[in-house]
Amino acid sequence: MESKKHVCPDCEADNDVGLDRRDFLRTVGVTAAAASTAGLPLWATAKIQAAATPSSAAETAVKALYDSLNDEQRKVICFDWDYKDPTRGLLRTHVSNNWQITKPHVISNFYTRDQQTIIHDIFRGIINPEWYTRFLKQLRDDTGGKPWGDAQSVAIFGKPGSGKFEFVMTGRHMTIRADGNSESHVAFGGPIFYGHAASGFNEKPGHPGNVFWEQGRRANLVYQMLDGKQQKKALVDHRPHEAAVEFQGKNADYPGIPVSELSSDQKSELQKVLLSLVEPYRKEDREEALACLQRQGGLDKCSLAFYKDGDIGNDGEWDNWRIEGPAFVWYFRGEPHVHVWVNVADDPSVKLNAKG
């Protein structure tokens, strides 16, 4: 493999990986137009898009990393597809808010500089290019100013290029995956996590500087559109444990207000929230997540809940909220700072391995 320049994660983001948000919204717009023509709302359509493949940018880099590893490195970061850790269970599917999947940090003597560059390429390949600098800010803020890779670790499950495989990167407030659609029924390769403590462990109202709070602001716009009866139904006294994002199935009694009870303009605003939730990630993962939801019947099969407890500043701008459906859970826990747990599939029987 030809040597590449050293990782420079503080450089400006470019658009050399995947498609930008305008392309994504253009795709969504085409689908919306088709849905309108068919007389159906966007959230009720069965728009099926291709997921990531072994030849996607991130997955290609995963294989390059795997091929570059020596025997000693493979003993440390490579595992069988169904490897079970003594304390974490099925390690490939584990997710937590602050953990290291393996001991070596990316920026360490364990990896060569070329390997560090490849891992950085994988990281960039998983996220939306427009979110690159925002993720770098989140990682610096949440690790005491450390540069990218200095507090993150990785693992590879299976053998890239030969059957199922998955790459996982973890650290404080981050679990991301690339699997080339090895897990065909789940989005993002499995449960993921993102978070940010931009202004200290206990954030202030409005979450100043938090790269993810725009999602919360948009969700609160939906709440403000609800009438009195709807708000009473949507507002729940107590939030569940933050890691409680296992699937309840289609016959569950979800907290909050059923999306099917919202008006068309309220649903339209909630659709904007949904797009903002998937926006930080690459095109393939965005579309696969939307397709998984749509195969379950779309947002109309979900409920929207806001939680009274954990309201920072007691200002009625709800910091904690959740969208939940048969095999879709997006749980935004904003107090004392932002933790977001994501579990999306097209089949409610998919099991979760999460720990808060």
Residue pairs with C-beta under 8 A, 6 or more apart in sequence:
1 64
1 67
1 68
1 114
3 114
4 114
4 117
4 118
5 117
6 113
6 116
6 117
7 107
7 113
7 116
7 117
7 120
7 148
7 149
9 120
9 136
9 147
9 148
9 149
10 136
10 147
10 148
12 133
13 129
13 130
13 131
13 132
13 133
14 129
15 129
16 129
17 57
17 124
17 125
17 129
17 282
18 57
18 125
18 128
18 129
18 282
18 283
18 284
19 283
20 128
20 129
20 130
21 128
21 130
21 279
23 283
24 128
24 279
24 283
24 286
25 275
27 49
27 287
28 42
28 275
31 42
31 45
31 47
32 42
34 45
35 41
35 42
35 44
35 45
35 47
38 45
41 264
41 267
41 298
41 300
42 271
42 298
43 259
43 267
43 271
43 274
43 294
43 298
43 299
43 300
44 294
44 297
44 298
44 300
45 294
45 298
46 294
46 295
47 290
47 291
47 294
48 291
48 294
48 295
49 284
49 287
49 288
49 290
49 291
50 284
50 287
51 181
51 184
51 187
51 284
51 285
51 287
51 288
51 291
52 58
52 59
52 178
52 179
52 180
52 181
52 189
52 282
52 284
52 285
52 288
53 59
53 180
53 181
53 284
54 60
54 63
54 160
54 161
54 165
54 180
55 180
56 125
56 178
56 180
56 282
56 284
57 121
57 125
57 282
58 121
58 122
58 125
58 126
58 167
58 178
58 282
59 125
59 160
59 167
59 178
59 179
59 180
61 118
61 119
61 121
61 122
61 125
62 122
62 156
62 160
62 165
62 167
62 178
62 180
63 160
63 161
64 118
65 115
65 118
65 119
65 122
65 156
65 167
66 78
66 156
66 159
66 160
66 161
66 165
67 160
67 161
68 112
68 114
68 115
68 118
69 77
69 78
69 115
73 110
73 111
76 102
76 103
76 104
76 110
77 102
77 104
77 153
77 154
77 155
77 156
78 155
78 156
78 157
79 91
79 92
79 155
79 156
79 157
80 157
80 158
81 92
81 157
81 158
81 163
81 164
81 165
81 166
82 90
82 92
83 90
83 91
83 92
83 157
84 90
84 91
85 91
85 94
88 94
88 353
88 355
89 353
90 353
91 101
91 155
91 157
92 157
92 166
92 168
92 190
93 190
93 191
93 351
93 352
93 353
94 101
94 353
94 354
94 355
95 175
95 190
95 191
95 192
95 193
95 341
95 352
95 353
95 354
95 355
96 170
96 175
96 193
96 243
96 354
96 355
96 356
97 172
97 173
97 193
97 195
97 242
97 243
97 339
97 356
98 171
98 172
98 173
99 170
99 171
99 175
100 153
100 170
100 171
101 153
101 154
101 155
101 168
101 169
101 170
102 153
102 154
102 155
103 153
104 110
104 111
104 153
105 149
105 150
105 151
105 152
105 153
106 116
106 119
106 120
106 148
106 149
106 150
106 152
106 153
106 154
107 116
107 147
107 148
107 149
107 150
111 119
116 149
119 149
119 154
119 169
120 148
120 149
122 154
122 167
122 169
122 178
123 148
123 169
123 176
124 132
125 178
125 282
126 169
126 176
126 177
126 178
126 281
126 282
126 285
127 135
127 176
127 280
127 281
127 282
128 279
128 280
128 281
128 282
128 283
128 286
130 279
131 279
131 280
131 281
134 211
134 280
135 211
135 280
136 148
137 198
137 211
138 173
138 174
138 194
138 195
138 196
138 198
138 211
138 212
139 146
139 148
139 151
139 152
139 171
139 173
139 174
140 146
140 147
140 148
141 196
141 197
141 198
141 209
142 172
142 173
142 195
142 196
142 197
143 150
143 151
143 171
143 172
151 171
151 172
152 169
152 170
152 171
152 174
153 169
153 170
153 171
154 167
154 168
154 169
154 170
155 167
155 168
156 165
156 166
156 167
156 168
157 164
157 165
157 166
157 168
158 164
158 165
158 166
158 182
159 165
160 180
163 182
164 179
164 182
164 183
165 179
165 180
165 182
166 177
166 178
166 179
166 182
166 183
166 189
166 190
167 177
167 178
167 179
168 175
168 176
168 177
168 189
169 175
169 176
169 177
173 193
173 194
173 195
173 196
173 197
173 339
174 193
174 194
174 195
175 191
175 192
175 193
175 194
176 188
176 192
177 188
177 189
177 190
177 192
178 189
179 189
179 190
181 288
182 189
183 189
183 190
185 292
185 345
185 346
185 347
185 350
186 292
186 344
186 345
186 346
186 350
187 285
187 288
187 289
187 292
187 344
187 345
188 281
188 285
188 288
188 289
188 342
188 344
191 245
191 341
191 342
191 343
191 352
191 353
191 354
192 342
193 339
193 340
193 341
193 342
194 212
194 280
194 340
194 342
195 212
195 337
195 338
195 339
195 340
196 210
196 211
196 212
196 337
196 338
197 203
197 337
197 338
198 207
198 208
198 209
198 210
198 211
198 337
199 207
199 208
199 209
199 210
200 337
201 336
201 337
202 336
202 337
203 210
203 312
203 334
203 335
203 336
203 337
203 338
204 312
204 313
205 312
205 313
205 315
205 317
206 213
206 317
207 213
207 216
207 312
207 319
207 334
207 337
207 338
210 337
210 338
212 280
212 338
212 340
213 334
213 338
214 276
215 273
215 276
215 277
215 332
215 340
216 318
216 319
216 321
216 332
216 334
216 338
218 269
218 272
218 273
218 276
219 273
219 304
219 306
219 318
219 321
219 332
220 306
220 317
220 318
220 321
221 269
222 266
222 269
222 270
222 273
222 304
223 231
223 234
223 235
223 306
223 318
223 321
225 265
225 266
225 269
226 234
226 257
226 262
226 266
230 257
230 261
230 262
233 256
233 257
233 261
234 256
234 257
234 304
234 305
234 306
235 256
235 305
235 306
235 307
235 308
235 318
236 255
236 256
236 305
236 306
236 307
236 308
237 307
237 308
237 309
238 307
238 308
238 309
239 307
239 309
239 310
239 320
239 322
239 333
240 255
240 331
241 356
242 331
242 333
242 339
242 341
242 356
243 341
243 354
243 355
243 356
244 331
245 329
245 331
245 341
245 342
245 343
245 352
245 354
246 329
246 343
246 351
246 352
246 354
247 326
247 327
247 329
247 343
247 345
247 348
247 349
247 350
247 352
248 254
248 324
248 326
248 348
249 326
249 327
249 348
250 296
250 301
250 326
250 348
252 326
254 302
254 303
254 305
254 324
254 325
255 303
255 305
255 322
255 324
256 303
256 304
256 305
256 306
256 322
256 324
257 303
257 304
257 305
258 302
258 303
259 267
259 270
259 299
259 300
259 301
259 302
259 303
259 304
260 300
260 301
262 270
262 304
267 299
267 300
270 299
270 304
270 323
271 299
273 323
274 290
274 293
274 299
274 323
277 323
277 330
277 342
278 285
278 286
278 289
278 290
279 286
281 289
289 344
291 346
292 327
292 328
292 344
292 345
292 346
293 299
293 302
293 325
293 328
293 344
295 346
296 325
296 326
296 327
296 328
296 346
297 325
297 326
299 323
299 325
301 325
301 326
302 323
302 324
302 325
302 328
303 323
303 324
303 325
304 321
304 322
304 323
305 321
305 322
305 324
306 318
306 320
306 321
307 318
307 320
307 321
307 322
308 318
309 320
310 319
310 320
310 333
310 334
310 335
311 317
311 318
311 319
311 320
311 335
312 319
312 334
312 335
312 336
319 333
319 334
319 335
320 332
320 333
320 334
320 335
321 332
321 334
322 329
322 330
322 331
322 332
323 329
323 330
324 330
324 331
326 348
327 344
327 345
327 346
327 347
327 348
327 350
328 343
328 344
328 345
329 341
329 342
329 343
329 344
330 340
330 341
330 342
330 344
331 340
331 341
331 342
332 338
332 340
333 339
333 340
333 341
341 354
343 352
343 354
